[in-house]
Amino acid sequence: MAASIRLKELEGNFVADKAEVTNCSDLGRVPTSKFHNAEAGKWSVVTLAAGGCDQYPDEMPTSVGLIVALSATVQAELRANGEPRARCAARYDSTSKDDASPALRDAYASFFLTGKGQFWGSAFHVERFIDAVKEAAVKVSANHNHTLLVDVGAAPYNTLGGDISHTLTFAKHWPSSSGATIMAFEPGQHPFNRLVKSVEDQVGINATKTLKSATPPYLQALGRASQGASTAGAYGSVDAMGKKAEPTTAVIEAGGREWIVLRNAPVSDRQRSVIIGNQPQAGDNTASLEPHYQSGYNHRTVRSLTLDAEMRRRGLSQHEILILKVDVEGHEMPVLQGAATAIEERRAPFILVEYGDKMSPAIWDAMKRPFSAAAAAPSSAAMPGLSLYSLQKWGDERGYDSFLLGAQGSRPVLIGVTGALWREEYEVCRDKNQKFSNDGRMWKNFSAWNPRWEAVCWYDVALILREPRNPQLRSALLERSALPTHFCRTLKSGWYPTWIDEKQPPNLCCAHEVQFPERGEVCHTLKSCDAPPLVPRIFHDRISSKRNGAASLGTRIKRMLSQTKQTASSELPVRVR
């Protein structure tokens, strides 16, 4: 290295006690600085000479005891020859807690905490994961003659977006000729009817349906006495009181066996009568067996069942549940407890569960509390009820690795969170004010806010058995769900987002104008701002009055107050579900 390097030739940021060092004044105020020594293979600590920046404002000779920041060329050489901080797995199945390394842990964090992939629940990453399981099964020539695909919470609620029926994805990949059996459960009557129709339309086969009269039994008796008989017996028929008879079970057979079994029933940890109800001011897709999430109306009593019991009843108790998908609005753990036999016998290698604001009452209350960004608990370990942290511990005790599930492009991406891979930042639903950044300057929330600061949190978790019956299938799936190759090359070059290890900036303001808060628009990108926010001008409207019409004075005042409230706080809404 030359005896001196002019500051204007320097590029990049340089680490000094976790502080960003970009110029001489920064170097001068840090007592020690750590620089990576590629030749020695370790970190060396160098004391900075006092008054160096005053004496040498433009040049910093090494002869006076100052370590100068390295030029961009030298940095590149050190990165190429040295050990990068974050590194992808050397083999695709080295993701369990026993094989975890600090470099792999940092690689996962570098991807998730910088927003590199799509992890929000409305993306298609669950479909991508199912696609990858099928691709892996083809690669290892897996036999599906005794295979089950189970979808709990199966109704197709949207024609667009990721919240669609995964039963349709199962039917696409495991046709009748595969030998697999598909089971789906949906407690809502109207969503169940849509599910049956969607499946029939896709596979081109009408289901054999078991009907249940919509009229209570004692009224049915009255009707039969007056009319002579019930006319129920076919889909869409009516009973003796003129009520439409609804299906409770729909079975599509192929090759003399049950291929797809659809049940209009909730799944839980035991068979019993339970009350189900919708979330306040929401539709059937929010119906839950958990009273904490139910509104004060639209309740109904249903009969729950367990997966273990249903499999025994249908002679499938020794079948492997290749994929068990559970999305039941906060009732996920009872569903898994009702499949305890299959899980304990290692017959459920891949489990998908929703992680969101209904994970526990504490998370729900924190997310839905208006005009407050208080966290549900001070830490993930202190969370009452179920959390991502406690879920990964539950899975670990039963031989599962847990992953946050996302996607990039057409491929799923798994972020390991078990054991040594765990980071506190992964508990994204604990604190609605938690943010991520892809550059350390602009920030976005992990949850989706509305103008009242009520938030939605919606993610998915994959639990993958460490020692399944077919270990090659696990390895092939993890290969298809690994961190993207181009991202791993970036890590190998030495890139690492140092801001993910630092505290979130305390002073953030909106990085753009919120034009229509009255329509639900919120701030979606924030930046650090040390100066107080500017108050928007009342009588200035950026929107062309020719195109949209002049806003009234009252509307502009409301907009000003809303913008002022948002830009004056670091607890800002970002995305709307």
C-alpha positions as CSV (number, residue, x, y, z in Angstrom):
1,M,0.0,0.0,0.0
2,A,1.2,3.5,-0.7
3,A,2.5,5.6,2.2
4,S,-0.6,7.8,2.0
5,I,-4.0,7.8,0.3
6,R,-6.0,10.9,-0.5
7,L,-9.5,10.9,1.0
8,K,-11.1,11.8,-2.2
9,E,-9.9,8.5,-3.6
10,L,-11.7,6.5,-1.0
11,E,-15.0,4.6,-1.6
12,G,-17.4,2.7,0.6
13,N,-18.0,2.5,4.4
14,F,-15.5,1.2,6.9
15,V,-16.3,-0.4,10.2
16,A,-15.1,1.1,13.4
17,D,-16.7,-0.3,16.5
18,K,-19.9,-0.7,14.5
19,A,-19.9,2.9,13.5
20,E,-19.8,4.0,9.8
21,V,-16.5,5.6,9.0
22,T,-16.5,7.6,5.8
23,N,-14.1,10.5,6.4
24,C,-11.2,11.7,8.5
25,S,-13.4,13.3,11.1
26,D,-15.2,10.0,11.7
27,L,-11.9,8.2,12.1
28,G,-10.6,10.9,14.5
29,R,-13.5,10.5,16.9
30,V,-13.2,6.7,17.2
31,P,-10.5,5.5,19.7
32,T,-10.0,2.1,18.0
33,S,-10.7,0.8,14.6
34,K,-11.0,-2.8,13.5
35,F,-9.9,-3.7,10.0
36,H,-10.0,-7.2,8.5
37,N,-6.5,-8.5,7.7
38,A,-6.9,-11.0,5.0
39,E,-3.3,-12.3,5.1
40,A,-3.3,-12.9,8.9
41,G,-6.9,-14.2,8.7
42,K,-8.0,-12.3,11.8
43,W,-9.1,-8.9,13.0
44,S,-6.4,-6.4,14.0
45,V,-7.0,-3.5,16.4
46,V,-5.1,-0.2,15.6
47,T,-5.0,2.8,17.9
48,L,-5.7,6.1,16.1
49,A,-3.3,9.0,16.8
50,A,-4.9,12.0,18.5
51,G,-5.2,15.1,16.3
52,G,-4.6,13.2,13.1
53,C,-7.5,14.9,11.2
54,D,-6.4,18.4,12.4
55,Q,-2.9,17.9,11.2
56,Y,-3.7,16.0,8.0
57,P,-7.1,17.1,6.7
58,D,-6.6,15.8,3.2
59,E,-3.9,13.2,3.5
60,M,-3.3,10.6,6.3
61,P,0.3,9.3,6.3
62,T,0.7,5.9,7.8
63,S,4.0,7.0,9.4
64,V,2.1,9.0,12.1
65,G,0.4,5.9,13.4
66,L,-3.0,6.5,11.7
67,I,-4.5,3.5,9.9
68,V,-6.0,4.9,6.7
69,A,-9.2,3.6,5.2
70,L,-8.5,1.2,2.3
71,S,-9.1,2.1,-1.3
72,A,-11.9,0.4,-3.2
73,T,-9.3,-1.8,-5.1
74,V,-7.7,-3.0,-1.9
75,Q,-11.2,-3.6,-0.3
76,A,-12.1,-5.8,-3.3
77,E,-8.9,-7.8,-2.9
78,L,-9.5,-8.3,0.8
79,R,-13.1,-9.5,0.1
80,A,-11.9,-11.9,-2.5
81,N,-9.2,-13.4,-0.3
82,G,-10.9,-13.2,3.1
83,E,-13.8,-15.0,4.7
84,P,-17.1,-13.2,4.1
85,R,-19.2,-12.6,7.2
86,A,-22.4,-14.2,5.6
87,R,-22.4,-17.3,3.6
88,C,-25.0,-19.7,2.1
89,A,-25.1,-23.3,3.2
90,A,-22.4,-25.5,1.7
91,R,-25.0,-28.3,1.3
92,Y,-28.7,-27.7,0.9
93,D,-29.8,-29.8,3.9
94,S,-27.3,-28.2,6.4
95,T,-30.0,-26.0,7.9
96,S,-30.9,-27.8,11.1
97,K,-29.8,-26.3,14.5
98,D,-26.9,-28.8,14.7
99,D,-25.4,-27.7,11.4
100,A,-26.1,-24.0,11.7
101,S,-23.1,-21.6,11.5
102,P,-22.9,-17.9,12.2
103,A,-22.2,-17.3,8.5
104,L,-25.4,-19.1,7.5
105,R,-27.4,-17.3,10.2
106,D,-26.2,-14.0,8.8
107,A,-27.0,-15.1,5.3
108,Y,-30.6,-15.8,6.2
109,A,-30.9,-12.5,8.1
110,S,-29.3,-10.5,5.2
111,F,-32.0,-11.8,2.8
112,F,-35.1,-11.5,5.0
113,L,-34.3,-8.3,6.9
114,T,-33.5,-6.3,3.7
115,G,-36.7,-7.2,1.9
116,K,-35.1,-9.3,-0.8
117,G,-38.0,-11.7,-1.3
118,Q,-41.8,-11.8,-1.1
119,F,-42.9,-13.0,2.3
120,W,-46.2,-11.2,2.7
121,G,-49.1,-13.6,2.9
122,S,-50.9,-12.4,-0.2
123,A,-47.9,-13.6,-2.4
124,F,-47.9,-17.0,-4.0
125,H,-45.2,-18.5,-1.9
126,V,-47.3,-21.4,-0.5
127,E,-48.1,-22.4,-4.1
128,R,-44.4,-22.1,-5.0
129,F,-43.6,-24.4,-2.0
130,I,-46.1,-27.0,-3.1
131,D,-44.7,-26.8,-6.6
132,A,-41.2,-27.4,-5.2
133,V,-42.4,-30.4,-3.2
134,K,-43.8,-31.9,-6.3
135,E,-40.6,-31.2,-8.3
136,A,-38.6,-32.8,-5.5
137,A,-40.8,-35.8,-5.4
138,V,-40.4,-36.3,-9.2
139,K,-36.6,-36.0,-8.8
140,V,-36.3,-38.7,-6.2
141,S,-39.0,-40.9,-7.8
142,A,-41.2,-40.8,-4.7
143,N,-44.1,-43.3,-4.5
144,H,-47.5,-41.7,-3.7
145,N,-49.7,-44.7,-3.3
146,H,-50.0,-44.1,0.4
147,T,-49.7,-40.4,0.4
148,L,-52.1,-37.8,1.8
149,L,-52.3,-34.1,1.0
150,V,-54.3,-32.2,3.7
151,D,-55.7,-28.7,3.4
152,V,-57.2,-27.4,6.6
153,G,-58.9,-24.1,5.9
154,A,-59.4,-24.8,2.3
155,A,-61.9,-22.4,0.8
156,P,-61.0,-20.2,-2.2
157,Y,-61.8,-16.7,-0.9
158,N,-60.2,-14.6,-3.6
159,T,-59.9,-15.1,-7.4
160,L,-56.7,-12.9,-7.3
161,G,-53.9,-12.9,-4.8
162,G,-52.3,-15.7,-2.7
163,D,-55.3,-16.5,-0.5
164,I,-56.7,-19.1,-2.8
165,S,-57.6,-22.8,-2.3
166,H,-54.5,-24.9,-2.1
167,T,-56.7,-28.0,-2.6
168,L,-56.7,-27.0,-6.3
169,T,-52.9,-26.9,-6.3
170,F,-52.8,-30.4,-4.8
171,A,-55.3,-31.7,-7.4
172,K,-53.1,-30.2,-10.2
173,H,-49.9,-31.9,-9.0
174,W,-51.3,-35.2,-7.7
175,P,-54.0,-36.3,-10.2
176,S,-56.1,-39.4,-9.7
177,S,-53.5,-41.5,-11.4
178,S,-50.8,-40.6,-8.8
179,G,-52.4,-42.8,-6.1
180,A,-52.5,-40.0,-3.6
181,T,-55.5,-38.9,-1.6
182,I,-56.4,-35.3,-1.0
183,M,-58.4,-34.2,2.0
184,A,-59.8,-30.7,2.6
185,F,-61.7,-29.1,5.4
186,E,-63.7,-25.9,5.4
187,P,-66.2,-25.0,8.2
188,G,-68.2,-22.2,6.5
189,Q,-71.1,-23.4,4.4
190,H,-71.0,-20.9,1.6
191,P,-67.1,-21.1,1.3
192,F,-67.5,-24.9,1.3
193,N,-70.0,-24.7,-1.6
194,R,-67.5,-22.6,-3.5
195,L,-64.7,-25.0,-2.8
196,V,-66.8,-28.0,-4.1
197,K,-67.7,-26.1,-7.3
198,S,-64.1,-25.0,-7.8
199,V,-62.7,-28.5,-7.5
200,E,-65.4,-30.0,-9.7
201,D,-64.8,-27.4,-12.4
202,Q,-61.0,-28.0,-12.3
203,V,-61.0,-31.8,-12.4
204,G,-64.1,-32.2,-14.6
205,I,-65.8,-34.8,-12.3
206,N,-68.9,-34.3,-10.2
207,A,-68.6,-35.1,-6.5
208,T,-70.8,-37.5,-4.6
209,K,-72.4,-35.4,-1.9
210,T,-73.8,-36.2,1.5
211,L,-76.5,-33.6,2.3
212,K,-77.7,-32.1,5.6
213,S,-81.1,-30.4,5.9
214,A,-81.1,-26.7,6.7
215,T,-84.2,-27.2,8.8
216,P,-83.9,-28.3,12.5
217,P,-85.1,-31.9,13.1
218,Y,-88.2,-31.0,15.0
219,L,-89.4,-28.8,12.2
220,Q,-88.5,-31.5,9.7
221,A,-90.9,-33.8,11.5
222,L,-93.7,-31.2,11.2
223,G,-93.0,-30.8,7.5
224,R,-93.1,-34.5,6.8
225,A,-96.3,-34.9,8.7
226,S,-98.0,-32.2,6.6
227,Q,-96.4,-32.9,3.2
228,G,-95.8,-36.6,3.5
229,A,-92.1,-36.8,2.7
230,S,-88.9,-34.9,2.3
231,T,-87.7,-34.0,-1.1
232,A,-84.0,-33.7,0.0
233,G,-81.6,-36.1,-1.6
234,A,-79.8,-34.3,-4.3
235,Y,-77.5,-31.3,-4.4
236,G,-79.6,-28.2,-4.5
237,S,-82.8,-30.0,-3.5
238,V,-85.1,-28.9,-0.6
239,D,-86.3,-30.6,2.5
240,A,-89.9,-31.0,3.8
241,M,-90.0,-27.3,5.0
242,G,-88.8,-26.0,1.7
243,K,-85.2,-25.2,2.9
244,K,-82.3,-25.9,0.7
245,A,-80.3,-29.1,1.7
246,E,-76.6,-28.3,1.9
247,P,-73.7,-30.7,1.4
248,T,-71.5,-31.7,4.4
249,T,-69.2,-34.0,2.5
250,A,-68.2,-34.2,-1.1
251,V,-66.2,-37.1,-2.5
252,I,-64.6,-37.3,-5.9
253,E,-63.8,-40.9,-6.8
254,A,-61.4,-42.1,-9.5
255,G,-60.3,-45.7,-10.3
256,G,-62.6,-47.1,-7.7
257,R,-61.1,-45.2,-4.8
258,E,-61.6,-41.9,-3.0
259,W,-59.3,-39.3,-4.6
260,I,-60.5,-36.0,-3.2
261,V,-62.5,-35.8,0.1
262,L,-64.0,-32.4,1.0
263,R,-65.5,-31.9,4.5
264,N,-67.7,-29.1,5.7
265,A,-66.3,-29.2,9.2
266,P,-63.7,-27.5,11.4
267,V,-60.6,-29.3,12.6
268,S,-59.4,-29.0,16.2
269,D,-57.7,-31.0,19.0
270,R,-60.8,-33.0,19.9
271,Q,-64.3,-33.8,18.6
272,R,-66.9,-31.5,20.1
273,S,-69.5,-28.9,19.5
274,V,-67.8,-25.5,19.2
275,I,-68.9,-22.0,18.3
276,I,-67.4,-20.3,15.2
277,G,-67.6,-16.7,14.3
278,N,-66.2,-14.1,11.9
279,Q,-63.8,-11.3,12.8
280,P,-65.5,-8.0,13.4
281,Q,-66.6,-6.3,10.2
282,A,-65.1,-9.1,8.1
283,G,-66.2,-12.0,5.9
284,D,-66.2,-15.8,6.1
285,N,-62.5,-16.0,5.4
286,T,-61.8,-14.7,8.9
287,A,-64.0,-17.2,10.7
288,S,-62.3,-18.6,13.8
289,L,-62.9,-21.1,16.6
290,E,-61.1,-18.7,19.0
291,P,-63.5,-16.5,20.9
292,H,-60.9,-13.6,21.1
293,Y,-61.1,-13.0,17.4
294,Q,-64.9,-13.3,17.0
295,S,-67.4,-10.5,16.6
296,G,-70.5,-10.2,18.7
297,Y,-72.7,-11.5,15.9
298,N,-72.9,-14.1,13.2
299,H,-72.0,-17.0,15.6
300,R,-73.0,-20.6,14.8
301,T,-72.4,-23.9,16.4
302,V,-70.5,-26.6,14.5
303,R,-69.1,-30.0,15.2
304,S,-65.3,-30.3,15.1
305,L,-63.2,-33.3,14.3
306,T,-59.5,-34.3,14.5
307,L,-57.2,-35.3,11.7
308,D,-56.1,-38.5,13.5
309,A,-59.7,-39.6,14.0
310,E,-60.7,-38.7,10.5
311,M,-57.8,-40.7,9.0
312,R,-58.7,-43.7,11.2
313,R,-62.3,-43.5,10.1
314,R,-61.4,-43.5,6.4
315,G,-58.7,-46.3,6.8
316,L,-55.8,-43.9,6.2
317,S,-54.2,-44.1,9.6
318,Q,-50.9,-45.4,8.2
319,H,-50.7,-43.0,5.3
320,E,-48.0,-40.3,5.2
321,I,-49.3,-36.7,5.2
322,L,-46.8,-35.4,2.6
323,I,-48.1,-31.8,3.1
324,L,-50.2,-30.6,5.9
325,K,-51.4,-27.0,5.4
326,V,-53.2,-25.3,8.2
327,D,-54.7,-21.8,7.9
328,V,-57.5,-21.5,10.5
329,E,-57.4,-18.0,11.9
330,G,-55.6,-18.5,15.2
331,H,-56.6,-22.1,15.8
332,E,-53.5,-23.7,14.2
333,M,-52.0,-25.3,17.4
334,P,-55.1,-27.2,18.3
335,V,-55.2,-28.6,14.7
336,L,-51.6,-29.8,15.1
337,Q,-52.4,-31.3,18.5
338,G,-55.3,-33.2,16.8
339,A,-52.7,-34.7,14.4
340,A,-50.4,-35.7,17.3
341,T,-50.2,-39.4,16.3
342,A,-49.2,-38.6,12.7
343,I,-46.6,-36.1,13.9
344,E,-45.1,-38.3,16.6
345,E,-44.9,-41.2,14.1
346,R,-43.0,-38.9,11.7
347,R,-45.8,-39.2,9.1
348,A,-46.0,-35.5,8.4
349,P,-42.7,-34.4,6.8
350,F,-43.9,-30.9,5.6
351,I,-46.2,-28.7,7.7
352,L,-47.4,-25.2,6.6
353,V,-49.0,-22.9,9.1
354,E,-50.0,-19.2,9.0
355,Y,-48.1,-16.8,11.3
356,G,-49.9,-13.6,11.8
357,D,-51.9,-11.2,14.0
358,K,-54.1,-14.1,15.3
359,M,-51.1,-16.1,16.5
360,S,-52.1,-15.1,20.1
361,P,-54.4,-12.7,21.8
362,A,-51.5,-10.6,22.9
363,I,-50.4,-10.1,19.2
364,W,-53.9,-9.4,18.1
365,D,-54.5,-6.8,20.8
366,A,-51.2,-5.0,20.0
367,M,-51.9,-5.0,16.3
368,K,-55.5,-3.8,16.5
369,R,-55.0,-1.1,19.2
370,P,-55.7,2.3,17.4
371,F,-53.2,5.1,17.5
372,S,-50.6,3.1,19.4
373,A,-47.5,1.3,18.3
374,A,-46.8,-0.5,21.6
375,A,-45.4,-4.0,21.2
376,A,-47.2,-7.1,22.4
377,A,-44.3,-8.0,24.6
378,P,-40.7,-6.7,25.3
379,S,-39.2,-9.8,23.6
380,S,-40.2,-12.9,21.8
381,A,-39.4,-15.1,24.7
382,A,-41.7,-13.0,26.9
383,M,-44.7,-13.4,24.6
384,P,-47.8,-14.8,26.3
385,G,-49.4,-17.5,24.2
386,L,-48.2,-18.8,20.8
387,S,-45.5,-16.9,18.9
388,L,-43.0,-17.7,16.1
389,Y,-40.4,-18.2,18.8
390,S,-42.5,-20.7,20.7
391,L,-43.6,-22.4,17.5
392,Q,-40.0,-23.1,16.4
393,K,-39.3,-24.5,19.8
394,W,-42.4,-26.7,19.7
395,G,-41.2,-28.0,16.2
396,D,-37.7,-28.4,17.4
397,E,-38.8,-30.7,20.2
398,R,-40.6,-32.9,17.7
399,G,-37.7,-33.0,15.2
400,Y,-38.7,-30.2,12.8
401,D,-36.7,-27.3,11.4
402,S,-38.8,-24.1,11.1
403,F,-38.5,-21.6,8.3
404,L,-40.2,-18.4,7.3
405,L,-41.6,-19.1,3.9
406,G,-41.3,-16.6,1.0
407,A,-40.5,-16.6,-2.7
408,Q,-38.4,-14.8,-5.3
409,G,-39.8,-15.2,-8.8
410,S,-41.1,-18.6,-9.3
411,R,-39.1,-20.3,-6.6
412,P,-39.8,-20.6,-2.9
413,V,-37.2,-19.3,-0.4
414,L,-36.9,-20.6,3.1
415,I,-35.3,-18.6,6.0
416,G,-34.2,-20.9,8.8
417,V,-35.3,-19.8,12.3
418,T,-34.6,-22.8,14.5
419,G,-32.2,-22.9,17.3
420,A,-28.9,-21.1,16.6
421,L,-30.5,-19.6,13.5
422,W,-33.0,-17.6,15.5
423,R,-32.9,-13.8,15.6
424,E,-35.2,-11.6,17.6
425,E,-36.1,-9.6,14.5
426,Y,-37.9,-12.6,13.0
427,E,-40.8,-12.1,15.5
428,V,-42.2,-9.5,13.1
429,C,-45.7,-9.7,14.5
430,R,-44.7,-8.8,18.0
431,D,-44.2,-5.1,17.3
432,K,-46.2,-3.3,14.6
433,N,-43.5,-0.7,14.5
434,Q,-40.7,-3.1,13.4
435,K,-39.3,-2.2,10.0
436,F,-36.9,-3.4,7.4
437,S,-34.5,-1.7,5.0
438,N,-32.7,-2.7,1.8
439,D,-30.1,0.0,2.0
440,G,-30.0,1.3,5.6
441,R,-31.6,4.6,4.6
442,M,-35.2,3.9,3.6
443,W,-37.4,1.8,5.9
444,K,-40.7,0.0,5.6
445,N,-43.0,-1.8,8.1
446,F,-43.3,-5.5,8.3
447,S,-47.0,-5.2,9.1
448,A,-49.7,-3.4,7.1
449,W,-51.2,-0.3,8.7
450,N,-54.4,1.7,8.2
451,P,-54.7,5.4,9.0
452,R,-55.9,4.6,12.5
453,W,-52.6,2.7,13.1
454,E,-54.5,-0.6,13.2
455,A,-52.3,-3.2,11.6
456,V,-52.4,-6.6,9.8
457,C,-49.5,-9.1,10.1
458,W,-49.6,-12.0,7.7
459,Y,-46.8,-14.5,7.1
460,D,-46.3,-18.2,6.7
461,V,-44.1,-20.8,8.3
462,A,-42.8,-24.2,7.0
463,L,-41.9,-26.9,9.4
464,I,-39.7,-29.6,7.8
465,L,-38.9,-32.9,9.5
466,R,-35.2,-33.4,10.0
467,E,-35.4,-37.2,9.7
468,P,-38.3,-38.1,7.4
469,R,-39.0,-41.4,5.9
470,N,-37.5,-40.2,2.6
471,P,-34.5,-38.1,3.4
472,Q,-33.7,-37.5,-0.3
473,L,-37.0,-35.7,-0.6
474,R,-36.1,-33.3,2.1
475,S,-32.7,-32.6,0.5
476,A,-34.3,-32.1,-2.9
477,L,-36.9,-29.7,-1.5
478,L,-34.3,-27.6,0.4
479,E,-32.2,-27.4,-2.8
480,R,-35.2,-25.9,-4.6
481,S,-35.9,-23.5,-1.7
482,A,-32.4,-22.3,-0.9
483,L,-31.3,-18.7,-1.0
484,P,-31.0,-17.6,-4.6
485,T,-27.7,-18.2,-6.3
486,H,-27.1,-14.6,-7.3
487,F,-27.7,-13.5,-3.7
488,C,-25.1,-16.0,-2.5
489,R,-22.6,-14.7,-4.9
490,T,-23.2,-11.2,-3.5
491,L,-22.5,-12.5,0.0
492,K,-19.4,-14.3,-1.2
493,S,-18.0,-11.0,-2.6
494,G,-18.1,-9.6,1.0
495,W,-21.3,-7.6,1.0
496,Y,-23.1,-7.5,4.3
497,P,-25.9,-5.1,5.4
498,T,-24.4,-3.9,8.7
499,W,-27.6,-1.9,9.6
500,I,-29.5,-5.1,10.4
501,D,-27.3,-5.5,13.4
502,E,-28.0,-2.0,14.7
503,K,-31.0,-0.5,16.4
504,Q,-33.7,0.8,14.2
505,P,-33.3,4.6,13.8
506,P,-35.4,6.3,16.5
507,N,-36.3,9.4,14.4
508,L,-38.1,8.5,11.1
509,C,-40.3,10.6,8.9
510,C,-42.4,9.9,5.8
511,A,-40.3,9.9,2.7
512,H,-43.2,10.9,0.4
513,E,-46.4,12.9,0.5
514,V,-49.5,11.1,1.7
515,Q,-52.1,12.6,-0.6
516,F,-55.3,10.8,0.2
517,P,-55.4,9.7,3.9
518,E,-59.2,10.0,3.9
519,R,-59.2,7.1,1.3
520,G,-57.0,4.9,3.5
521,E,-53.6,5.9,2.0
522,V,-50.8,5.6,4.4
523,C,-47.1,6.3,4.4
524,H,-45.3,3.3,3.0
525,T,-41.6,4.4,3.0
526,L,-39.7,6.3,5.8
527,K,-36.3,7.9,6.1
528,S,-34.2,9.2,8.9
529,C,-34.8,12.9,9.6
530,D,-33.2,14.9,12.3
531,A,-35.0,18.1,11.5
532,P,-38.7,18.6,12.5
533,P,-41.2,17.8,9.7
534,L,-42.5,20.5,7.6
535,V,-46.2,21.4,8.0
536,P,-48.0,21.0,4.6
537,R,-49.4,24.3,3.2
538,I,-53.2,24.4,3.6
539,F,-53.9,26.2,0.4
540,H,-51.6,24.2,-1.9
541,D,-52.8,21.1,-3.6
542,R,-50.4,19.2,-5.8
543,I,-53.2,17.4,-7.5
544,S,-54.4,19.2,-10.6
545,S,-57.7,20.8,-9.9
546,K,-58.4,20.5,-13.6
547,R,-58.1,16.7,-13.3
548,N,-59.6,16.1,-9.9
549,G,-61.5,19.3,-9.0
550,A,-60.5,21.7,-6.3
551,A,-60.6,20.2,-2.8
552,S,-62.6,22.0,-0.2
553,L,-60.9,23.9,2.6
554,G,-62.2,21.4,5.1
555,T,-60.7,18.5,3.1
556,R,-57.3,20.2,2.9
557,I,-57.3,20.9,6.6
558,K,-58.1,17.3,7.4
559,R,-55.3,16.2,5.0
560,M,-52.9,18.6,6.6
561,L,-53.6,17.3,10.1
562,S,-53.3,13.7,9.0
563,Q,-50.0,14.3,7.3
564,T,-48.6,16.2,10.2
565,K,-49.5,13.4,12.6
566,Q,-47.9,10.9,10.4
567,T,-44.7,12.7,9.6
568,A,-44.2,13.7,13.2
569,S,-43.9,10.1,14.4
570,S,-41.6,7.2,13.7
571,E,-44.5,4.9,14.3
572,L,-45.9,5.1,10.8
573,P,-48.2,3.0,8.7
574,V,-46.7,1.5,5.6
575,R,-48.6,-1.1,3.7
576,V,-52.3,-1.9,3.4
577,R,-53.3,-5.5,3.0
